[in-house]
Amino acid sequence: MKAAVYEGPRTVMVKDVPDAKIEHPCDILVKITTTNICGSDLHMYEGRTSFDTGRSLGHENLGEVVEVGSAVSKVKVGDYVVLPFNIACGFCKQCEKGLTNYCLTMQPEPALAGAAYGFAEMGPYQGGQAEYLRVPYGDFNALRLGEDAVERQKDYVMLADIFPTGYHATEMAGVGPGDQTIVYGAGPVGLMAAYSAILKGAGRVWVADHHQDRLRKAEEIGAIAIDTSSEDPAEVVKEATLGLGADNGCECVGYQAHDSGGHEDAALTLNGLIDSVRFTGSLGVVGVFLPEDPGGAKTQGKLEAEGKIPFDYGLMWFKGQHMGTGQAPVKRYNRALRDLIAGGRAEPGFVVSHELPLDEAASAYEHFDNRDEGWTKVILHPDGRR
């Protein structure tokens, strides 16, 4: 079968790899029809993680079930399913708490927790930017879709990661009706956080970024764009709130944050968020931060390469703020968000700018990584359609 394979920094090739297959009675085999390139894929693409060459990428996946293991009882051949990027067992201590993002069973390293498809340090699992994908514990991990699955794949595939992740940011930030919320980052996850805040009834939502095409997307959904190349988000928000700041906020950029001049600063958006949110406000941080960054010493400094950043904890402590961090437990949210899509209340596919066949993955990665104008979110179709 064909798959998008990482061959080194900024090199992805679509090539033949061993066929995915059932390996355990609880597995299902999914023919992937729609798979996304995620912003966190770019960390691996740029060589800023420990991702091994020769592995296939892709953790935002949707497709048709074509085979099930002998122990699978709920999911049937022919079902269309969307797959949380978290691979979870459903029965470990963490999964029993609903923390499928930190499953203990599927992560083979005893000192770690959490597993995912085609992701650095999250188990040996292949990614879904491929024709087929093996899904462990299919009854637990696959979310079945309704009769509109085929024609609405652009919306439903967002349930694999970015829609629940953006929603998770707003949950950790405690966003509620009438709130004033600031989101740092207008990439796909930041747009989903802003969209989630609006769905929750936030009274005013600002989105801060310096990419004009992404800011336009934010305005399309009713958010207020802040162009960080010409404005200080904290000052904009304070001016609009009698000097107090937003009720809460979300960080959706992570350790490769850049200013408008291209200077990389891992603490840029995190510290901006602390400054932007009022005393006793809450922060939801879903932008990726890692304990090791192979490229950090060159682009930032030795401490940043070890995951240590100049975080303004003093100001956060002084303001009595609360912070939630980490990857999203997708299963906590994906069923409810699916039903919002099915009921016509949510259309997260608005972020998509390009739908391409899998064979164009190398070019798609290059454009998306360059943040080329108009490349806000890329979907790949292994069946070759556009």
C-alpha positions in Angstrom: 0.0 0.0 0.0 1.0 3.6 -0.4 1.8 5.9 2.5 3.4 9.3 3.2 6.7 8.5 4.8 9.1 10.7 6.7 12.6 10.5 5.2 14.4 13.2 7.1 13.9 16.9 7.8 11.6 18.5 5.3 11.4 15.3 3.2 8.2 13.4 2.9 7.8 10.7 0.2 4.8 8.8 -0.9 6.0 5.2 -1.3 5.0 1.6 -1.0 5.1 0.2 2.5 4.0 -3.1 4.0 0.2 -3.5 4.0 -1.6 -2.7 7.3 -3.3 -5.8 8.6 -5.1 -7.2 11.6 -2.6 -8.2 14.3 -4.9 -8.7 17.3 -8.4 -10.0 17.7 -9.6 -6.5 18.9 -8.1 -4.7 15.8 -10.0 -3.3 12.9 -8.7 -2.4 9.5 -9.8 0.9 7.9 -9.5 2.0 4.3 -8.5 5.6 4.8 -10.6 8.0 2.6 -9.7 11.3 4.3 -6.7 12.2 6.3 -5.3 15.6 7.4 -1.9 17.2 7.7 -1.7 18.6 11.2 0.4 21.5 12.6 2.0 19.0 15.0 3.1 16.9 12.0 5.2 19.9 11.0 7.3 19.6 14.2 8.3 16.1 12.9 8.6 17.2 9.3 11.1 19.9 10.3 13.2 17.4 12.3 12.3 19.0 15.6 11.4 15.7 17.2 12.8 12.2 17.5 10.5 10.8 14.8 12.2 8.0 13.0 12.9 8.0 9.3 10.8 5.4 7.4 7.7 5.8 9.5 4.4 6.9 8.0 2.8 10.1 9.2 -0.8 11.0 9.9 -3.0 11.1 13.1 -6.2 12.7 11.8 -8.0 9.9 10.0 -11.4 8.9 8.7 -12.4 6.0 6.5 -14.4 2.8 5.9 -14.0 -0.4 7.9 -12.9 -3.2 5.6 -12.0 -5.9 8.1 -12.6 -6.6 11.8 -10.8 -8.9 14.3 -12.5 -11.9 15.8 -13.1 -10.1 19.1 -14.7 -7.0 17.6 -18.5 -6.9 18.2 -19.7 -3.3 17.7 -18.0 -2.0 14.7 -19.0 -3.6 11.4 -17.4 -3.9 7.9 -18.8 -1.1 5.9 -19.1 1.4 8.7 -17.5 4.8 8.2 -15.5 5.8 11.3 -13.4 8.7 12.5 -10.4 7.8 14.7 -9.3 9.8 17.7 -5.5 10.4 17.4 -5.2 9.0 20.9 -4.8 5.2 20.7 -6.3 3.9 24.0 -7.2 0.6 25.5 -10.3 1.6 27.5 -9.4 -0.4 30.6 -6.3 1.0 32.2 -6.3 3.4 35.2 -6.1 6.5 32.9 -8.7 5.3 30.5 -11.1 4.5 33.3 -10.8 8.2 34.3 -11.5 9.3 30.8 -7.9 10.3 30.2 -7.5 8.4 27.0 -4.8 10.9 26.0 -2.5 9.3 28.6 -3.3 5.6 28.2 -0.9 3.3 30.0 -1.5 0.2 27.9 -0.8 1.4 24.4 2.4 3.2 25.3 5.1 0.6 25.4 7.6 2.7 27.4 6.7 2.1 31.1 7.8 5.6 32.1 5.6 7.3 29.6 1.8 7.5 28.9 -0.2 8.2 25.8 -0.1 6.7 22.3 -1.0 8.0 18.8 -0.8 7.2 15.1 2.4 8.3 13.4 3.7 10.5 16.2 7.0 10.9 17.9 7.5 9.3 21.3 3.9 7.9 21.3 4.4 4.3 20.4 5.4 2.4 17.3 2.1 2.9 15.5 2.1 3.8 11.8 0.2 6.9 10.6 -2.9 7.1 8.6 -1.7 9.2 5.6 -1.9 5.9 3.9 -4.3 3.7 2.0 -5.1 1.5 5.0 -4.7 1.8 8.8 -4.7 -0.8 11.6 -6.7 0.5 14.5 -6.1 -1.3 17.9 -9.2 -1.9 20.1 -11.5 -0.8 17.3 -14.7 -1.1 19.3 -13.4 1.5 21.7 -11.3 3.8 19.5 -13.5 4.1 16.4 -16.4 6.6 16.4 -19.0 5.5 14.0 -20.6 8.0 11.7 -24.0 8.4 10.2 -25.5 8.2 6.7 -24.0 11.5 5.8 -20.4 10.4 6.5 -19.3 10.2 2.8 -20.5 13.6 1.7 -19.4 15.4 4.9 -16.0 13.9 5.4 -14.5 17.4 5.5 -16.4 18.2 8.7 -16.2 14.8 10.3 -12.5 14.2 9.9 -11.9 17.3 12.2 -13.2 15.1 15.0 -9.9 13.1 14.9 -8.0 15.9 16.5 -8.3 19.6 15.9 -12.0 20.1 16.8 -11.8 18.2 20.1 -8.4 19.8 20.8 -9.7 23.3 20.3 -12.7 22.4 22.4 -10.4 21.0 25.1 -8.5 24.3 25.2 -11.8 26.1 25.9 -12.7 23.5 28.6 -9.4 23.9 30.4 -9.9 27.7 30.1 -13.4 27.5 31.5 -15.0 29.3 28.6 -18.7 29.9 29.2 -21.6 32.0 27.9 -20.9 35.7 27.8 -17.1 35.3 28.4 -14.5 37.4 26.8 -11.8 35.0 25.4 -8.4 35.5 23.8 -6.9 32.8 21.6 -3.3 32.9 20.6 -2.7 31.3 17.2 -5.0 31.3 14.2 -3.8 28.0 12.8 -6.3 25.2 12.6 -6.3 24.4 16.3 -6.5 28.1 17.2 -9.4 28.5 14.8 -11.1 25.5 16.4 -10.6 27.0 19.9 -12.2 30.2 18.7 -15.0 28.4 17.0 -15.6 26.3 20.1 -15.7 29.4 22.3 -18.3 30.9 20.0 -20.4 27.7 20.0 -20.3 27.9 23.8 -21.7 31.4 23.7 -18.7 33.5 24.5 -19.6 37.1 24.2 -16.4 38.2 22.5 -13.5 36.2 21.1 -10.2 37.6 19.9 -7.7 35.7 17.8 -4.1 36.8 17.7 -1.7 35.9 14.8 0.3 37.6 12.1 -0.8 35.5 9.1 -3.4 37.5 7.2 -5.2 34.5 5.6 -5.7 32.8 8.9 -6.9 36.0 10.6 -9.5 36.3 7.8 -10.7 32.8 8.6 -11.1 33.9 12.2 -13.2 36.9 11.2 -15.4 34.7 9.0 -16.6 32.8 12.1 -17.3 36.0 14.1 -14.0 36.4 16.0 -12.1 39.6 16.3 -8.7 39.5 14.6 -5.6 40.9 16.2 -2.6 41.3 13.8 0.4 40.8 16.0 2.7 42.3 13.4 1.2 45.7 14.3 -0.6 45.3 17.6 0.1 43.9 21.1 -2.7 41.5 21.8 -2.6 42.1 25.6 -2.9 45.9 25.1 -5.8 45.4 22.6 -7.7 43.2 25.0 -7.0 45.4 28.1 -8.2 48.5 26.2 -11.4 46.7 25.4 -12.0 45.5 29.0 -11.3 48.6 31.2 -7.7 47.4 31.7 -8.7 44.1 33.2 -8.0 41.6 30.4 -10.0 38.7 29.0 -11.9 36.3 31.3 -9.9 33.4 29.9 -7.7 32.4 27.0 -6.2 29.6 25.0 -2.6 29.0 23.7 -2.7 27.1 20.4 0.8 27.6 19.0 3.4 25.8 21.1 7.2 25.7 21.3 7.9 26.9 17.8 6.1 30.2 18.2 7.4 33.0 15.9 7.0 36.7 16.0 6.1 38.5 12.8 9.8 39.0 12.0 10.4 35.3 12.0 12.2 35.1 15.3 11.4 31.9 17.2 10.5 32.2 20.9 9.0 29.3 22.7 7.6 31.5 25.5 6.1 34.2 23.2 2.5 33.2 23.1 2.4 31.6 26.5 3.6 34.8 28.2 1.4 36.9 26.0 -1.6 34.8 27.2 -0.7 35.4 30.9 -0.5 39.1 30.2 -3.8 39.1 28.3 -6.0 37.3 30.9 -7.3 39.0 34.0 -6.6 38.2 37.6 -7.9 34.7 38.6 -8.6 33.9 34.9 -8.0 30.5 33.4 -5.7 29.4 30.6 -6.0 26.4 28.3 -2.7 25.4 26.7 -2.9 22.9 23.8 0.0 24.1 21.7 2.7 21.4 21.7 5.6 21.8 24.2 8.1 19.0 24.4 10.8 18.0 27.0 13.4 17.8 24.2 13.7 19.8 21.0 16.6 18.6 18.7 16.5 21.9 16.8 16.0 24.2 19.8 19.7 24.9 20.5 20.2 26.3 17.1 17.0 28.3 16.8 16.6 29.4 20.4 19.1 28.2 23.0 20.4 25.3 25.1 17.7 25.5 27.7 14.9 25.6 25.1 16.4 22.4 23.5 15.7 20.8 26.9 12.2 22.0 27.0 13.0 24.7 29.5 11.6 28.1 28.5 11.5 31.6 30.2 7.9 31.2 31.4 6.5 34.2 33.3 5.4 32.2 36.2 5.8 35.1 38.6 3.1 37.1 36.8 0.8 34.1 36.5 1.2 33.4 40.2 0.6 37.1 41.1 -2.5 37.2 39.1 -3.8 33.9 40.6 -4.4 32.3 37.3 -5.1 28.7 36.6 -3.6 26.7 33.7 -4.6 23.4 32.1 -2.2 21.8 29.7 -1.7 18.8 27.5 -3.1 16.8 24.6 -6.9 16.4 24.3 -8.7 13.3 25.5 -10.5 13.2 22.1 -13.1 10.6 23.2 -14.3 12.9 26.0 -15.7 15.3 23.3 -15.9 13.6 19.9 -19.4 12.0 20.2 -21.1 15.3 21.3 -19.2 17.3 18.7 -20.1 14.7 16.0 -23.8 15.2 16.9 -23.4 19.0 16.6 -22.1 18.4 13.0 -24.8 15.9 12.2 -27.4 18.3 13.5 -26.1 21.2 11.4 -24.9 23.2 14.4 -21.2 22.9 13.6 -19.2 22.9 10.3 -15.6 22.7 11.4 -14.5 22.0 7.8 -14.5 25.7 7.2 -10.8 25.7 8.0 -10.0 23.5 4.9 -8.2 25.3 2.1 -7.0 22.4 0.0 -8.1 18.8 -0.7 -5.5 16.8 -2.6 -4.7 13.2 -3.5 -2.2 11.4 -1.3 0.3 11.4 -4.1 0.7 15.2 -3.6 1.6 14.9 0.1 5.2 16.1 -0.4 4.1 19.3 -2.1 1.3 19.8 0.4 3.7 19.5 3.4 6.1 22.0 1.8 3.3 24.6 1.2 1.8 24.1 4.7 5.1 24.2 6.4 6.0 27.5 4.6 2.6 29.0 5.7 2.1 29.9 2.1 -0.8 32.3 1.6 -4.1 30.5 1.6 -2.8 27.1 2.9 -4.8 27.0 6.2 -5.6 23.3 6.4 -4.8 20.4 4.0 -6.8 17.2 3.5 -5.3 14.3 1.7 -7.4 11.6 0.0 -5.6 8.2 -0.5 -8.3 7.2 -3.1 -6.9 10.0 -5.4 -9.9 12.3 -5.4 -9.7 16.0 -4.8 
